[in-house]
Amino acid sequence: METIRHRLGSLSANLEQLTASYNRSPMEVDAGNRRPKTEHRRFRDRSSVEYSPTHDNLINRKNHTMSNTDNKKIILVLGATGKQGGQVISELLAQDARADLVIRALSRNPESAAARSLAARGVQIYKGDLDEEEGLARALAGVDTAFLVTLPDMKDHQREATRGIRFVDEAKKANVSHLIFTSVEDADKNTGVPHFDTKWTIEQHIREVDIPWTILRPVAFMDNFTANPSKANFVGFGVFATLLIGHSLHWVHTRDIGRAAVRAINNPIEYRDKIIPLSGDVQTLNGVLDAYEKVHGKRPWKAYVPRWAANQLPKDFTKMFQYFRKEGFSTDVAACRKADPEMYTVEKWLAENKNLSTLKCCEALRTTVVYDKSSVEEQRRTTELLKEINYEVLNLANAPRMGHVADTQRNLTMRQLPQDIVNQLEGQGFTVKSCEKSGSTSTSSTATLTCHHNGEPLKFFVKIGEEETMHAEFESLMAIDAASPGFCPKPILLSECEDTSEFAKKLAKVHSDTNRDGLFGFSCPTFCGSTRQENTQTSSWKDFFIEMRLKPLLTQLPQLSSTSKVFLKDIVPRLLDSLRGTSFPIQPRLVHGDLWSGNASGDRIFDPCCLYAHSEYELGMMRMFGGWHSERFWSAYHEEIPKDEPTEEFDDRISMYTLYHQLNHAVMFGGGN
């Protein structure tokens, strides 16, 4: 089945510009040829060693001739009409008394308005591009220093590397004395981001041809946003909020890239064979929004962009954000600012550019969602069928209802009662005697505590849920009680339970254990409740799930014969055939097998019926009976075990896995033969 392809029209219209802003390009890299970490260190060590060749050795290389009769230094700048190349030219032209420089720019169309504007400023325009050697040779003739920036090609992932290598080879032939290449920070760290890998490939080739080089490694551009609130920012902030999930990101203004390049041009000996990291600030998205509010006096709006929509950006782009969330740039901002004290912070950039037009980045942006209608309808049909089957299963006699089982399952017991609540009550002179069920909600766990205070019995109602939700309810009860005492339960205390993110990480560690044989199943049969589960091992998760889990239950529920045909022949294959893991293909991962809140206490789990399965199989039971409401829990878990692709079908897959346990309860407690 073709993956469902939604994409934000507002972003796709500006996609090349946005992705290029990160100075990364997509290229598929053979995993078998990935660079060893020792090699990274070798190159980094080489770049940090002091190297002091003579000026003649650097500038007047063997067979190098100057085509300019006035012996002026010729600088060729690529990407002259873009962000980085444009800043290099602006910084070069801003230098006083530099009549010794000749600035060239390469342009596909010398008659374009942008090219004519450069020509009017004294820049020599040469026709050509990175796809043809003849034009490059003409532009590089007699050049002393070349500034190379390469842009992505979304249709051909390897094209940027090919273009970059072609330019380096032509520069070598032309005896260019100094090549400045703008790469990307952490290019050498095996990040798994194709954008970064492409830059690393070009970096390696530069070293191989033995041309004096300087490599700039910038981070994310402040220029990705406009300096004023705009439609571009409205969408962009939403995407960043969804994909960064509160993590910090390093930022640099492209002007700082231009200034770094010019310092290297002016001081070729000092910058020879040096890697220059460039980061002027590190901020979360909220930090960026705070800076906007400080500069503009009000906080900008951001669009709500659901995860499935944000993930329809190019895969290289989403992989980059995965890296930002897991690792992030390792740049030493203090060292960068020590090397260039004038580097921009986000706030300084916003303040300095406050009055610039906001039209430059938002003209083509819209907030429309563009999608493949047939694929969306197919997904919608699957979702609706799952709901119908779910409803039919739940209506079997005594089958528990998803989201309404808290009356019997979601209530707290003494062993599940957070110790912090007990400690605080006892600190106020109360002795906790018992913990009993007390109703339910779909988003919280509840209990009634019986306590003694000075010999008198008292009862307290306890509710545990998401931090923000509980805080809001606590403050609301306080407000009502203050306005009309006795009209609502008076809140006694608001307590923070233990951090469930540690539990999430421990569970993710279990799910990270894979079967080395590559087989789904287990070494022996297991029991989920009273149901015996066969675990004959197989290399196909779809076959295992259908044959070892679903069919044995469905044969005991003849009422579902017509439904089961649709479920087994349409829904399950559709959802599992399109399944792609972060380490394709889906790997057999160790799961508990029956993980609901009753089989966990504190940071321990018990009563397992293990198997090697698709890791999301575990989440069906966890979502069915609850106990894990916290967004903090799920964020921590998915940081370690990301949702598999296609992520827009994640909820449907969890519903499918939940149905297995609902079928099991229907067999055990009613509805079966």
C-alpha positions in Angstrom: 0.0 0.0 0.0 1.3 3.4 -0.9 2.1 5.5 2.2 -0.4 8.1 2.9 1.1 11.4 1.7 -0.2 14.5 3.4 1.9 17.6 3.2 1.4 21.2 4.3 0.9 23.3 1.2 2.2 26.2 3.1 5.5 24.5 3.7 5.8 22.7 0.4 5.6 25.9 -1.5 8.6 27.2 0.4 10.2 23.8 1.1 13.4 24.2 -0.9 14.1 27.5 0.8 13.3 26.2 4.2 15.4 23.0 3.9 18.2 24.9 2.2 18.2 27.2 5.1 19.6 24.4 7.2 22.4 24.0 4.6 21.8 20.3 4.3 21.0 18.2 1.3 19.4 14.8 1.0 21.5 11.9 -0.1 21.0 8.1 0.5 24.2 6.7 2.1 25.1 3.0 2.0 25.0 1.9 5.6 27.9 -0.5 4.9 30.1 2.4 4.0 29.5 4.7 7.0 32.4 6.5 8.4 34.2 5.0 11.4 34.4 7.3 14.4 38.2 7.0 14.5 38.2 8.7 11.1 36.2 11.6 12.4 38.6 12.2 15.2 41.5 12.1 12.7 40.1 14.9 10.6 39.0 16.9 13.7 42.5 16.5 15.2 44.1 17.6 11.9 41.9 20.7 11.8 42.9 21.8 15.3 46.7 21.5 14.8 48.4 24.8 14.2 49.6 24.9 10.6 51.8 27.8 9.4 52.8 27.5 5.8 54.4 30.5 4.1 52.2 32.9 2.3 53.9 31.9 -1.0 53.2 28.2 -0.4 49.5 29.1 0.2 48.9 31.6 -2.5 51.4 30.9 -5.2 51.0 27.2 -5.6 52.8 25.3 -8.4 51.4 26.1 -11.8 49.1 28.7 -10.4 48.7 31.8 -12.6 46.8 35.0 -12.1 44.6 35.9 -15.0 44.1 39.4 -13.7 46.9 41.6 -14.9 46.5 43.9 -11.9 47.3 41.0 -9.5 44.0 41.5 -7.8 42.7 38.8 -5.6 39.8 37.1 -7.3 37.0 35.6 -5.2 34.4 33.4 -6.7 31.2 33.1 -4.6 28.5 30.4 -5.3 25.0 30.9 -4.1 25.4 34.7 -4.5 21.7 35.3 -4.6 21.0 33.0 -1.7 21.2 33.5 2.0 24.8 32.4 2.6 26.5 33.5 -0.6 24.6 36.8 -0.5 25.9 37.5 2.9 29.5 36.7 1.8 29.2 39.2 -1.0 27.6 41.9 1.2 30.4 41.5 3.7 33.1 41.7 1.0 31.6 44.8 -0.5 31.3 46.4 2.9 35.0 46.3 3.4 36.7 49.6 3.2 39.7 50.1 0.8 39.6 46.7 -0.7 40.2 47.7 -4.3 42.5 44.7 -4.5 39.5 42.3 -4.7 37.6 41.1 -7.7 34.3 39.4 -6.8 32.8 36.9 -9.1 29.4 35.2 -8.9 28.1 32.2 -10.8 24.5 32.4 -12.2 22.4 30.2 -14.4 20.8 33.4 -15.7 23.0 36.5 -15.8 20.0 38.5 -17.1 17.9 37.8 -14.0 17.0 40.8 -11.8 19.1 39.3 -8.9 22.1 38.9 -11.1 21.8 42.4 -12.6 21.5 43.8 -9.1 24.8 42.2 -8.2 26.4 43.4 -11.4 25.3 46.9 -10.5 27.3 46.6 -7.3 30.4 45.7 -9.2 30.2 41.9 -9.0 31.4 40.0 -12.2 28.6 37.6 -13.3 29.7 34.3 -15.0 27.1 32.1 -16.6 27.1 28.5 -15.4 26.0 26.1 -12.7 27.3 23.1 -10.8 25.9 20.7 -13.4 28.3 21.5 -16.2 32.1 21.6 -16.1 32.6 24.1 -18.9 30.9 27.0 -17.1 32.7 26.2 -13.9 36.1 26.1 -15.6 35.4 29.6 -17.1 34.3 31.0 -13.7 37.2 29.4 -11.8 40.0 30.6 -14.2 42.5 32.6 -12.2 40.5 32.5 -9.0 42.4 32.7 -5.7 39.6 31.8 -3.2 36.3 30.1 -3.9 33.3 30.0 -1.6 31.2 26.8 -2.1 27.6 26.3 -0.9 25.6 23.4 -2.1 21.8 23.2 -2.1 19.5 20.1 -1.8 17.8 18.4 -4.7 14.6 16.8 -3.4 14.2 14.5 -6.4 17.7 13.1 -6.5 19.3 12.7 -3.1 22.8 12.1 -4.4 22.9 15.1 -6.7 24.2 17.6 -4.2 27.2 15.4 -3.5 27.9 15.0 -7.2 27.7 18.7 -7.7 29.9 19.5 -4.8 32.5 17.0 -5.8 32.4 18.3 -9.4 33.1 21.9 -8.2 36.0 20.7 -6.0 37.6 18.8 -8.9 37.3 21.9 -11.2 38.8 24.1 -8.4 41.7 21.7 -8.2 42.2 21.8 -11.9 42.1 25.6 -11.8 44.8 25.7 -9.1 42.5 27.6 -6.7 44.6 28.5 -3.7 41.9 28.4 -1.0 38.5 26.7 -0.9 35.9 27.7 1.7 33.0 25.2 2.0 30.0 25.8 4.2 28.9 22.4 5.6 26.8 21.7 8.7 27.7 21.2 12.3 28.0 17.6 13.4 28.4 16.4 9.8 31.1 14.0 11.0 29.1 12.3 13.8 27.2 9.5 12.1 23.9 11.2 12.9 21.9 9.2 10.4 20.6 12.4 8.8 21.1 12.2 5.0 21.5 16.0 4.9 24.5 15.8 7.1 25.9 12.8 5.4 25.9 14.6 2.1 28.0 17.5 3.5 30.4 15.0 5.0 30.9 13.3 1.7 31.9 16.6 0.1 34.2 17.4 3.1 36.0 14.1 2.7 36.5 14.7 -1.0 38.0 18.2 -0.3 40.6 16.6 1.9 41.3 13.8 -0.6 42.2 16.3 -3.4 44.6 18.1 -1.2 43.4 21.7 -1.8 43.9 24.2 1.0 40.5 24.5 2.7 38.4 26.1 5.4 35.2 24.4 6.4 32.4 26.4 8.1 29.9 24.4 10.1 26.8 26.4 10.8 23.8 25.3 12.8 20.1 26.2 12.2 19.5 29.6 10.7 17.6 32.3 12.5 16.6 33.4 9.0 14.3 30.3 8.9 11.8 32.7 10.4 11.0 36.3 9.5 12.0 38.9 12.0 8.3 40.0 12.3 5.1 38.0 13.0 3.9 36.5 9.7 2.1 33.7 8.0 5.5 32.0 7.5 6.1 32.1 11.3 2.6 31.0 12.1 3.1 27.8 10.2 6.8 27.4 10.9 6.5 27.8 14.7 3.8 25.1 14.6 6.0 22.7 12.8 9.0 23.4 15.1 6.8 23.0 18.2 5.5 19.7 17.0 8.9 18.3 15.9 11.2 19.7 18.6 8.8 18.9 21.5 10.5 21.4 23.9 14.1 20.6 23.0 16.7 23.3 22.5 18.2 24.1 19.2 21.3 26.0 18.2 20.8 29.1 16.0 23.1 31.2 13.8 22.4 34.3 11.7 23.6 33.9 8.1 25.4 37.2 8.4 27.7 35.5 10.9 28.4 32.9 8.3 29.2 35.6 5.8 31.5 37.3 8.2 33.3 34.1 9.1 33.9 33.4 5.4 35.4 36.8 4.9 37.7 36.4 7.9 38.9 33.2 6.2 39.3 35.0 2.9 41.3 37.8 4.5 43.5 35.5 6.6 44.1 32.4 4.5 47.1 31.2 6.4 45.4 31.4 9.8 42.3 29.6 8.6 44.0 26.9 6.4 42.7 23.4 7.1 40.5 24.7 9.9 36.9 23.7 10.8 34.9 26.7 12.1 31.7 25.8 14.1 29.2 28.6 14.0 26.5 29.0 16.7 25.4 32.3 18.2 22.6 31.2 20.5 20.8 28.1 21.8 17.1 28.4 22.5 14.0 26.3 22.7 11.1 27.4 20.6 9.5 29.0 23.6 12.8 30.9 24.1 12.4 32.2 20.5 8.8 33.1 21.2 9.9 34.9 24.4 12.4 36.9 22.3 9.7 37.8 19.8 7.4 39.0 22.6 10.2 41.1 24.1 11.0 42.8 20.8 7.4 43.2 19.5 5.5 43.6 22.7 3.2 40.6 22.1 3.6 36.9 21.7 3.2 35.6 18.2 0.7 33.0 17.3 1.7 29.5 16.1 -0.4 27.1 14.1 -1.4 23.7 15.6 0.3 21.2 13.3 -0.5 17.6 14.1 2.4 15.2 14.2 1.2 13.2 11.2 1.1 16.4 9.1 4.6 17.6 10.3 6.0 14.2 9.5 4.9 14.5 5.8 7.8 16.9 5.3 10.7 15.1 3.4 12.0 12.2 5.4 15.5 13.8 5.5 13.9 16.7 7.3 12.0 14.6 9.8 15.2 12.6 10.5 17.0 15.8 11.2 14.5 16.7 13.8 14.7 13.2 15.3 18.4 13.9 15.7 17.7 17.3 17.3 15.5 15.6 19.8 17.8 12.7 20.6 21.3 14.3 20.4 21.2 17.9 19.2 24.1 20.0 18.1 27.1 19.8 20.4 28.5 23.3 19.5 30.3 25.3 22.2 28.4 28.6 21.9 30.7 30.3 24.3 33.7 29.4 22.2 32.0 30.6 19.1 31.2 33.9 20.7 34.7 34.3 22.0 36.0 33.9 18.5 33.5 36.4 17.2 32.0 38.6 20.0 29.6 40.2 17.6 27.7 37.0 16.8 24.0 37.5 16.8 21.6 36.1 19.5 18.0 35.5 18.5 16.9 38.6 20.3 19.6 40.8 18.7 18.6 39.5 15.2 15.0 40.2 15.9 15.6 43.7 17.2 17.9 44.6 14.4 15.6 43.4 11.7 12.3 44.5 13.3 11.3 47.0 10.6 12.1 44.8 7.6 9.3 43.7 5.3 7.7 40.4 6.3 6.8 39.6 2.7 10.0 38.0 1.7 9.2 34.6 3.2 5.4 34.5 3.4 4.3 35.3 -0.1 3.9 31.6 -1.2 2.9 30.3 2.2 -0.7 29.2 3.0 -2.1 27.2 5.8 -3.9 24.8 3.5 -3.4 21.1 3.9 -2.7 19.4 0.6 -3.2 15.6 0.5 -3.7 12.5 -1.6 -7.5 12.2 -1.4 -7.7 8.5 -2.3 -5.1 7.6 0.3 -6.8 9.7 3.0 -10.2 8.1 2.2 -8.6 4.7 2.5 -7.2 5.5 5.9 -10.6 7.0 7.0 -12.3 3.8 5.9 -9.9 1.7 7.9 -10.4 3.9 11.0 -14.2 3.7 10.7 -14.1 -0.1 10.2 -11.9 -0.4 13.3 -14.5 1.6 15.3 -17.3 -0.6 14.0 -15.5 -3.8 14.9 -14.5 -2.3 18.3 -18.2 -1.5 19.0 -19.3 -5.0 18.0 -16.7 -6.7 20.2 -17.5 -4.5 23.2 -21.2 -5.3 22.9 -20.5 -9.0 23.5 -21.7 -10.1 27.0 -19.5 -8.8 29.8 -16.8 -7.6 27.4 -15.1 -4.5 29.0 -15.5 -1.2 27.3 -12.4 0.6 26.3 -12.3 3.9 28.2 -15.0 2.8 30.7 -13.2 0.0 32.5 -12.0 2.2 35.4 -15.0 1.1 37.5 -13.3 -2.2 38.0 -9.7 -1.7 36.7 -8.5 1.9 36.9 -9.0 2.6 40.6 -6.0 2.9 42.8 -5.0 0.3 45.4 -2.9 0.9 48.4 0.1 -0.5 46.6 -0.4 1.9 43.7 -1.1 5.0 45.9 1.9 7.4 45.5 4.0 7.4 48.7 4.2 11.2 48.5 0.5 11.5 49.2 0.7 9.2 52.2 3.7 11.1 53.5 2.0 14.5 53.2 -1.2 13.3 54.9 0.8 11.7 57.7 2.8 14.8 58.1 -0.5 16.6 58.9 -1.4 14.1 61.5 -3.5 11.7 59.4 -3.1 7.9 59.4 -4.1 6.3 56.1 -6.1 3.1 56.9 -7.5 2.0 53.5 -7.8 2.8 49.8 -11.0 2.0 48.0 -12.3 2.4 44.5 -14.2 5.7 43.8 -15.6 6.0 40.3 -13.5 6.8 37.3 -12.7 9.1 34.4 -11.1 8.4 31.0 -8.0 10.5 31.9 -7.3 9.9 35.6 -7.1 7.3 38.4 -9.2 7.8 41.5 -9.6 6.4 45.0 -11.2 7.1 48.4 -8.8 7.1 51.3 -10.0 6.3 54.8 -7.9 8.1 57.4 -7.8 8.6 61.1 -7.1 11.9 62.8 -7.1 12.2 66.6 -9.2 9.0 66.7 -11.8 10.4 64.2 -12.4 8.7 60.8 -12.2 10.9 57.8 -12.4 10.2 54.1 -10.4 11.9 51.3 -11.0 11.7 47.6 -7.8 11.2 45.5 -7.4 11.9 41.8 -4.2 11.3 39.9 -3.7 12.5 36.3 -1.7 14.7 34.0 0.2 17.5 35.9 -1.4 20.4 34.0 -4.9 19.0 34.2 -4.6 18.3 38.0 -3.2 21.8 38.6 -6.1 23.4 36.7 -8.7 21.3 38.6 -7.1 22.1 41.9 -7.1 25.9 41.2 -10.7 25.7 40.0 -11.9 24.0 43.2 -10.0 26.5 45.3 -11.8 29.4 43.4 -15.3 27.9 43.8 -14.7 27.1 47.5 -13.5 30.6 48.2 -16.6 32.0 46.5 -19.1 29.6 48.1 -17.6 27.6 50.9 -19.0 24.0 51.1 -20.4 24.1 47.6 -17.7 21.8 46.2 -15.1 19.4 47.8 -12.4 21.5 49.4 -8.9 20.7 47.9 -6.4 19.8 50.6 -3.2 19.4 48.7 -1.7 19.2 45.3 1.2 16.7 45.1 3.6 15.8 42.4 3.8 12.0 41.9 7.0 10.2 41.0 8.4 11.0 37.6 7.0 8.4 35.2 9.6 9.2 32.6 12.0 6.8 34.3 9.4 4.1 34.0 9.1 5.0 30.4 12.8 4.7 29.8 13.0 1.3 31.6 10.1 0.0 29.4 11.9 1.4 26.3 15.0 -0.5 27.3 13.0 -3.7 27.4 11.5 -2.9 24.0 15.1 -2.2 22.7 16.0 -5.8 23.2 15.7 -7.6 19.9 15.6 -11.3 19.0 19.0 -11.9 17.3 17.4 -14.7 15.2 15.0 -12.1 13.6 12.0 -14.1 14.6 8.7 -13.1 16.2 7.3 -15.2 18.9 8.8 -16.8 22.0 10.6 -20.0 23.2 7.4 -21.4 24.9 3.6 -20.9 25.1 2.5 -18.1 27.5 -0.8 -17.2 29.2 -2.7 -13.9 29.0 -5.2 -14.4 31.8 -6.5 -17.9 31.3 -5.8 -17.8 27.5 -3.0 -20.0 26.3 -1.0 -18.2 23.6 1.0 -20.2 21.2 4.3 -18.6 20.2 5.6 -20.6 17.3 8.4 -18.3 15.9 8.2 -16.8 12.4 10.0 -14.1 10.4 6.7 -12.3 9.6 5.0 -10.2 12.2 1.8 -10.0 10.2 1.6 -13.8 9.9 2.4 -14.2 13.6 -0.2 -11.7 14.7 -2.9 -13.2 12.6 -2.1 -16.9 13.1 -0.9 -16.9 16.7 -3.1 -14.2 18.2 -6.2 -13.2 16.3 -7.4 -16.5 14.7 -7.4 -18.6 17.9 -9.7 -16.0 19.5 -11.9 -15.3 16.5 -12.7 -19.0 16.0 -14.2 -18.9 19.5 -16.4 -16.0 18.7 -18.7 -17.1 15.8 -20.8 -14.0 16.3 -18.0 -12.1 14.7 -17.6 -14.3 11.6 -18.4 -11.7 9.1 -16.5 -9.0 10.9 -13.5 -11.2 11.4 -13.2 -11.7 7.6 -13.0 -7.9 7.0 -10.6 -7.6 10.0 -8.2 -10.3 8.9 -8.3 -9.8 5.1 -8.5 -6.0 4.9 -7.6 -4.1 8.0 -4.7 -6.1 9.5 -2.8 -6.5 6.2 -3.4 -2.9 5.2 -1.9 -1.6 8.5 0.9 -4.1 8.8 2.0 -4.3 5.1 2.7 -0.5 5.1 4.6 -0.7 8.4 8.1 0.6 8.4 10.4 0.8 11.4 13.0 3.4 12.3 15.4 0.6 11.5 13.6 -0.9 8.6 12.3 -3.6 8.6 10.3 -4.0 11.8 12.4 -5.8 14.3 11.2 -8.4 16.8 11.4 -6.6 20.2 10.8 -8.0 23.7 7.5 -7.0 25.2 5.8 -7.7 28.5 2.6 -8.9 26.6 0.0 -8.0 29.3 1.1 -4.6 30.6 -1.9 -2.8 32.2 -1.9 -0.7 35.4 -2.7 -3.8 37.5 0.6 -5.4 36.4 2.8 -2.5 37.5 3.5 -0.9 40.8 5.8 2.0 41.2 8.8 1.4 38.9 8.3 -2.4 38.7 6.3 -4.7 36.4 5.2 -8.3 36.9 2.9 -11.0 35.6 4.3 -11.0 32.1 3.5 -13.2 29.1 6.5 -12.2 27.0 7.1 -12.5 23.3 9.2 -10.8 20.6 6.8 -8.6 18.8 6.3 -5.3 17.1 6.9 -2.9 20.0 3.6 -1.0 19.5 1.8 -4.3 20.3 2.5 -3.5 23.9 0.8 -0.2 23.7 -2.6 -1.7 22.9 -3.0 -3.1 26.4 -1.5 -0.1 28.0 -4.0 2.2 26.3 -6.9 -0.1 27.0 -6.7 -0.2 30.8 -4.8 3.0 31.3 -2.5 3.9 34.2 -0.1 5.9 32.0 -1.8 9.2 31.3 1.1 11.5 31.4 2.3 13.3 28.3 5.7 13.3 30.0 5.6 9.5 30.1 4.8 9.1 26.4 7.3 11.8 25.3 10.0 10.0 27.3 9.0 6.7 25.8 8.9 7.9 22.2 12.2 9.6 22.6 13.7 6.2 23.0 11.3 4.2 20.8 9.8 6.5 18.1 6.5 5.8 16.5 7.0 3.7 13.4 6.1 4.8 9.9 3.6 5.7 8.7 3.0 7.7 11.9 -0.4 8.9 10.7 -1.6 5.3 11.1 -0.2 4.9 14.6 -3.6 5.4 16.4 -5.2 2.8 14.0 -2.4 0.3 14.8 -2.9 0.8 18.5 -6.7 0.3 18.1 -5.9 -2.9 16.2 -3.7 -4.2 18.9 -6.2 -3.2 21.6 -8.8 -5.2 19.8 -6.8 -8.4 20.4 -7.1 -7.9 24.2 -10.8 -7.0 23.9 -11.3 -10.2 22.0 -9.4 -12.1 24.7 -11.7 -10.6 27.4 -14.8 -11.4 25.3 -13.6 -15.0 25.2 -12.7 -15.2 28.9 -15.6 -13.2 30.4 -18.5 -13.6 28.0 -19.5 -13.8 24.4 -17.5 -16.9 23.6 -18.7 -20.5 23.3 
